[in-house]
Amino acid sequence: MNERHHLTIGLLKLFDLAVVAFDLVLTTFLVVEEEHKVSFMQFLSMRIRVVNLAILLLALLLCHIMFQVCGLYRSRRLSRRRSEIFDVVNAMTLNTACFVALASFFSIRMITIKFLGVFWLTSTLLLSSARLSMRLISGYVRIRGRDQRYMLVLGTNQRAIEFAQRLQNRPERGYRLLGFVDDDWQGANGLKAAGFGVVSDFAGLAEYLRRNVVDEVAMFLPIGSFYRHAVQVATLCEQHGIMMRFNPDIFGLKITRWRAEDFDGAEHLATYSISRELWPRTVKRMIDIAMASTALVLVFPVLMITAIAIKLTSPGPVLFLQERVGLNKRRFKMFKFRTMVQGAESLMADLEKQNEATGPVFKMKNDPRITPIGKFLRRSSIDELPQLLNVLKGDMSLVGPRPLPIRDYEGFNEDWQRRRFSVMPGMTCLWQVGGRSGISFNQWMMLDLRYMDEWSLWLDLKILALTVGAVVRGVGAV
């Protein structure tokens, strides 16, 4: 079985690289034909220099590495189709980015934006179609009783029953359910009602493994009260060379996800509640740097005029630096144009009773501390522009939950609200485009958490576009 698996993976790797090589040639021909009116025979008769062949091999090596990084060669029996297609899209996006680097390093003029667009689209479609075809063929074979994996389930609780039902409802995944292992207990009635049966108790499990074909054991035991059984089962699986899988959500968490990580040679299970994928976060940071730098250049005249206006209309510094709570409670100095009189924070205690906002934040439409020019700066959101410097420094992102003052953070009374601090704070988020100061504090917190749970690069770009409209209309600004 292992030899056949390794052979299949090896052939799949060769097939993927062949598809990429074919698509590189195809894209090159399409671009050359359109731009230089070269026929197919003329294209084939072109000489290939050794350096070009070396660059092609380097490109294929990078593609192979990206395919491995994106997990295209791990088992896909239990994964969804869209998960595999998503990984293909990720891999080809990374490969395209690598080709941009190759084109810059080797000065390859042929690799243009058009070339990259055609290559990304065609290769993604070809690889996705191939993967879907393979899944269909594999499912057809497995439904007819070939390439089966024999599964034994430990535990008879509701989670174990639901897992078994999912296996039986998807015969194309090629799993044959042997039955359940558990001692007799009061809650086992649900197992019989679902049409399943117990094939062994814990005392007889070792003998059952010796006498039967078992490829995998799925454990759904409560670790706290069945730790001794869990250790015995894990030891048995190790001795027999049987794959053991278990649902890591042993604490009943609702949104937390799990992944295995290597820590100094030892495997650890890590939990996370937001996306930790490297390449989207890297791209997000690159977008932050590029857009913040460009914006600073474009608005530089506005910054200069604003600075002069503040200096001429009220005594005090141009910029207001306030300590804010950032990523995982890290504190940093946030830049804003000063919109209040000098020493405004010392006057806060006298105004607390006039707070018009719900929750721990402070909002007041006719705040007497605001200077005449400050009202305009706030209404137009020009006072926020210096935060582009925080973005470049890495304290903030363009899009993310707004960083809060220390005073506001200390007023939080529920821990679920503090999850918003597990991501980089931003200049704008769903709160800014969903009403700003016109919504309640709890709604604000829910919008921040919704952003975190639904995060994608596309969502960031959408929020940035909507923010421009909200600023132009002055929605909710105070």
N, C-alpha and C positions, 0 to 999 in steps of 0.2 A: 504493500500500500504506500509506504513512504517513498520507495523508488519511483513508483508511478506518479506520485504527487510531485516529486522533484522534477521528473521529466516533463510533466504538464506545465509547471511553472517556468522551466527553462524554455520550452517551446513558446509560451506566452510572451516571455521577454523578447525572444527573437522576432516574434510576430509584431510586437509593438514597435520595435526599432525599425523593422522593415517598412511598417506603415509610415513612420516619421520620415525615413529616407525617401520613400516613394513620394510623399507629399512635398518634401523639400524640392525634389526634382520637378514635380508637377507645378508647384507654385513658381519656381524659377522659369519654367517654360511659358506659363501663362503670362508672367510679367514681361519676359523678353519678347514673346510673340506680339503682345499688344504695343509695347513701346518701340520695338525695332523691326516689326513686321518680318520675323524670322519663321520659316516653315518648320514643321516637326522634324523632317529629315535633316535640314540644316542645323537644327538645334542638337540632334544626336551626333552630328559630325564634328561638333565643336571639341577642341582639345581641352582636356582636364589637366591642369597643372598639379604638381605634387603638393604644393602648399594648399591648394583648394581642397584636395582630398584629405589632407591632414586636418583642416578646419572642419570638414564634414564629420570626420571621425570624432573630433573633440565635441562637436555639437551633439552627436549621438550619445557620447559618454555622459554629457550633462543631462540629456533627456532620460537616460537610464537611471541616473542618480535621482532626478526629480520624481520619476515614477516610483522608485523605492520609497522616497521620503513621503510621498502622498499615499502610500499604502495600497498601491494597485495590485500587489502580489500576495496580500494576505487573504485568508479564507473568506469567501463571500457567501457562504451557504445561508447564513442567518441574517445577512444585511439586506436592506431594501435596494431596489433598482436605482432610485434617485440618489441614494448615498454613493453608489459606485459612479454614477454619471457626474455627480458633484466633484468627486475625487479626480476624475478625468479632466474636468474643466480646470480645477486647481492646478493639476500637473502641467497642462498645456499653457496655462497663463504664466506659470513659473518658467517654463521652457522658452516662451516668447520673450520674457524679460531677460533670460540668459542670452538669447540671440541678439538682443539690443546691445548687451555688454560686449559680445563677440564682434558685432559690427563696429562698435566704437573703438575697440582695441586693435582690430586688424584693418580698420578703415575700409570696410566692405560697402561700397556705394550701392550695390544691388539691393541690400536689405533696407528697404524704405518702409514708411508707415503702411503703404498699400500692400507691400510684400508681407509684412507681419500680420496685417489684418486677414489677408487671404489664407496664409498658412495657418493661423490660429483657428479660423472658422472651419476650413476643410479638414484639418487634422483632428480637431475636436469631434466633428461629425463622423469621421471615419472610425476613430477609436471608440466613440460612444456606440455607434451602430454595431461594431464588432463585439463589444462587450454585451450588448443586449442580445445579439444573436447567440452568443455563447451561453448566456443564461437560459434562453429558450431551448436550446439543444440539450443542455444539461438537465433542465427541468423535465423535458420529454423523456430522456433516458431514465431519470430517477423515478418518475411516476410509474414506469414499467418494471420497476424492481431492481434496477442496476445501480451501482455506485451508492449503496445504502450505508448509513451510519447507525449503529444500534445504540440507543440511548436509555440509560437507567436514571430514574429521578429519585433523589433522596429527600424525604419529607412528604407529608400529605396535607400541608396547609393550603390556603387559597392561592398563594403565589405559585406553588408547585403545580396546582391543578390548571391555573391559567397558562402556565408555560407549556404544559402538556397539550392543552387544547390548541395553542398556537402552532405547535409542531404538527398536530394531526390535520389542522386546517390548511397547511401548506405542504402537500406531499411533494411538490417540485423541489423542495429543499433536501429531500433524500434522507430523512430521519425516520427510523422505525422505533417506536416506543416499546420498550420491553415491559415496563411496569414501574411500580413504586416500591421503595424500601422504607419501612417505618415499623415501630412497635405499635401495638394496639392502643388507641387512646380515643377519648370521647369525640374529638373533632374529626375523626376519620369518616364520619357519615357522609360528609360532602364529597368524598372521593367516590364512594359507591353511587351516589346520586348522579355524578358526572359520567358514570360508566367505566371507571377505571378500577384496577385491582392492585393489591399488594402482592409482590412476588417473593419477598423475603423480609425478615426482621433484621435488626442490626447484628444479632448474634450469628445469623446464618449468611451474612453478606460475603464473608471471605470464601465460603464454600460455593456460593452462587457465582462469584467471579471466576472461580477455578473451573466451573462446569459449563459456563455459557459464553457466547460471543458478546462482548461488551466493548464498544469503541469509546464511549464517553459517559461520564457520570455528572449529572447536574444536581448541585446541592442547594436545597432550600430549607436548611435547618436553622432555627434560631440559635445563633452562635453563643449567646450568653448562657442559655440553659443546656445546650447540647455540645458544648465545647469538646468534651472528651470523645463523643461520637465523631465529631467533625475531624479531629486529629487522627482517629483510627481510620476513618474513610480515606483521608488524604494520604496516609501512609500506605494503605492497601493499593490505592490508585498508582502511587509512585512505584511500588513493588511490581505491579502488573504492567506498568507502562501504559496505563489508561489515561486519556485526557480527562481532566476534571474542570468543570466550569461552574461558577456560582455567581449569583446576582450580588454585586458588591454593596447594594443599598441595604445594608443590614441595620441601618438606623432609621429607615422610613422617611428619608428626606424627600422633599417634594420637587425641588428644582436642581439639586446638586447633581453634577455628572462626575464620572470617575475615569481615570486613566492610569495605566501602569507607567512608572518612571524608573530609570536606573539612577541609583544614588551610590556612587563610589563602589560600583560592582554589585550592589544589592538591589533587588526589585522592591519598589514601594508602590502602594496604591495612593494616588493623590486625588483630592476632591476639588472641584471648581464649579462656580455657578455662572461664569461668563466664558465666552469663547477665548481660548488660549492659543489658537493656531498662529504659527509664527508669521506666515506670509501675509495674511490680511492685516495683522497688526503692523508689520513692517511697511506695507503699502500705505496704511493710514498715516503712519509717521512721515513718510515721504510726501504725502499729499499735504499734511500740515505744514511742513517746512517750505514746500514749493509755493503753496497758496499764501501763507503768511508773509513770506519774503516778497512775493509779487504785490500783495495788498499794501505792504508798508511803502513800497516804491510808489504805487499809484496814489495813495492817500497822503503822501508826505506833505504836499502843499496844505491840505486840510489840517494836518497835525500842527504845522507851523503857525497857521492862522489862529487855530484854537488856543495854542500856547500863548500867543501874544494877547489874544482877547482875555484870557483868564488873568494874565499878569496885569493888564491895564485896568480891569474892572473890580478886582478885589485883592487885598493883601494876602500873601502866603505863597506856597510853592505851586508850581503848575501841576505836578503829578501828586496823586494821593496813593501812598503805599499802605495797604492794609493786609494784616496777616490772615490768611485763609486756610481752610482745611482741604487738603488735596488727596492724592492717591493713598489709600490705606491709612488715612489720618495724618499723612505727612503735612507739615505746615510750610507755607511759602509766602512770600510777599507778592501780592497781586497789584499790577499797575492799573491805575485809572486816572483820567483827567479829574482834577479837583472840581467838584460841583457844589461844595458847601463852604461855609465860612471856616476859617482856620480854628482848630480846636473843637470841631463839631462833635467828635466822639465823647468829649467830656460833658456835653449838654444832653446826651442820650437819656440819662436817668430822669431828667425833668419831663421828658416827652413820652415815657413808657406808657402812661395811662391813655394816651391818645393814639396808640397803635391800632391801625385799621385792618391788619392782617391776622389770619388765624394761625395757630401754631406758634413756634418759637421765633419766627422771622419778624422783622420790623418793617412796616410799610406805612407811609403817611403822605397823602396826596399834596397837602399844603404844608409841607415841612418847612418851618421858619428858618432852618439852617441853610436851605438851598439858596444859592446866589442867583441873581437874574439871568446871567449867562448860563448858569448851571441847569436851569429849567429847560432851556433849549437843547443843551448837550444831552440831557437825559432823554428828552422826548425824541431826539433824532438818533440816540444811541452812539453818538460820537464819543461820549465819555468812555466807551468800552474799547475803542480802537487801540490804546496802548497795550492791551492784553495780547496783541499780536507778538509783543516781545516775550511774554510768558510762554506763548506757543513755541517760539524759536528756542527758548531756554529749555523746554521740555517739562515745565511745570504744568502746562495745560495743553489741551488739544483744541482744534477748531470746534468740534462737536463732542459734547459730553455733559453730564450733570453739572450745573453751576457750582463752583466752589463757594462754600458758605463761610461767613465770619465766625470767629471763635465763639462769640456770644450766641449766635444762632445754633451752632452745633451743640453747645452745652445745654440747650433747651430741649433737645430731642428726648422723648420719653419712651420710645419703642425701638427695639433693636432692629426690626425688619426694615426700618427707614434707613439705617446706617449701611445697608448693603450698597447704596448708591456711591459710597466712598471707595468701593473696591475697583473702580475704573478711573482712568484719568479724567479730571474735570475738564469742562470745555467752555467756550465762549457762548455757545448756543446749544439748545436741545429741544425736545418736544415741548417743554414748558413754554419756551419763547414763541413757538409757532402755534401753540394751543391756547393762547389767552393771556400769557404772562401774568401780571399781577391781578388779573381778573378772575383767577381760579383759586380754590382753597389750597391750604398747605398739603393736606392729604392727597388731593388730586395731583398736585405738583410731584409729590414723592412717587405716586403710582405711575406717572408719566416717565419719570426717571428710570424706574425699574422696568417698565415696558420697553424703553429704549435699550436697556442692557440685555433683556431677554431676546429681543428681536434684532439685535445689532447686525449690520452688514455695511460694507462700503457704499452700497447703493443707498441705504437709509441715510448715511451721513451726507451724501451729495444731495439727496432730496431735502433734508432738513436745512442745509445751507441755502438751497434755492428758495425754500419757503420763508426762511429768516429774512432774506432780502425784502420779500413782499411785506412781511410783518413790520419791519423797520420803516419802510416807505410809508405804510399806513399809520404807523405809530400805535399799533395795537397793544393795549395794556401797559404802555410805558408810563412810569411815574417819575 
